[in-house]
């Protein structure tokens, strides 16, 4: 079965080790895409050779090209997405394995016009596809009931690109991905939540590899490494303040982008951005009013620490 409206967008960099298993899983989809848009970020291994061989046997067109310069993962995905022609766009990482019904499961949930993005869950596996018996969302501790709302997504992303599909009508707002975007999938999720609705489905559609070469991965919580990353015990406030400013800048960029398009920003976003320049008490009241938070108590302690200690000089301009 072929759906003429689905584009898969794959970005690679030195992906030869795991690409054969990924590509095999794309061929086994019960709902084949119209095209595979594949952009390589100047790999030095056999990725280009693998792409050429795959294109010759693929039942769907493969639009493969090597970037003229190294872009990094965020801008590489931004460039690749801009080349997609489908009504729906599914992002793809080089080291995962898709379960056969992934595209079919995601695309069937775009029944309502306000649904702009659908995402599922994934099983965490090691480099040899041995299961950890945990899903991505379980590992990350992001099963919050309001995890798909803009208020939650401003400071805590739950949408992994590899398990998501979104509508192409978001592209004018998504592109170009701003430099302050933390990751491409987070930025796309914010745009989708601001312009419509995000829907999470509980099904597992991907085997998500955890290995030493992951760009981000799904790090375990409550480990020594996670505590160090938070800045505990002596640098917690400083790091929390910097991370707050990073997410706040992404929110400012989102509001700016919507206004440039003549789209009215949601009230929660507008009020949050405006109060970034006012007193911290006003900012705190706004967060309480619109339920801007990170889901569980320990993340919210970190969130409040960042709200109270971030420096306004770290914020970008509000246009």
Secondary structure, 3 states (H helix, E strand, C coil): CECCCEEEEEEECCCHHHHHHHHHHHHCCCCECCEEEEEECCCCCCHHHHHHHHHHHCCCEEEEEECCCCCHHHHHHHHHHCCCCCCEEEEEECCCEECCCHHHHHHCCCCCCCEEEEEEEEEEECCCCCEEEEEHHHHHCCCCCCCCCHHHHCCCCCCCHHHEEEEHHHHHHHCCCCCCCCCHHHHHHHHHHHHCEEEEEEEEEEEEECCCCCCCCCCCCCCHHHHHHHCCCCCHHHHHHHHHHHHHHHHHHHHHHHHHCCCCCCHHHHHHHHHCCCCHHHHHHHHHHCCCCCCCHHHHHHHHHHHHHCCHHHCCCCC
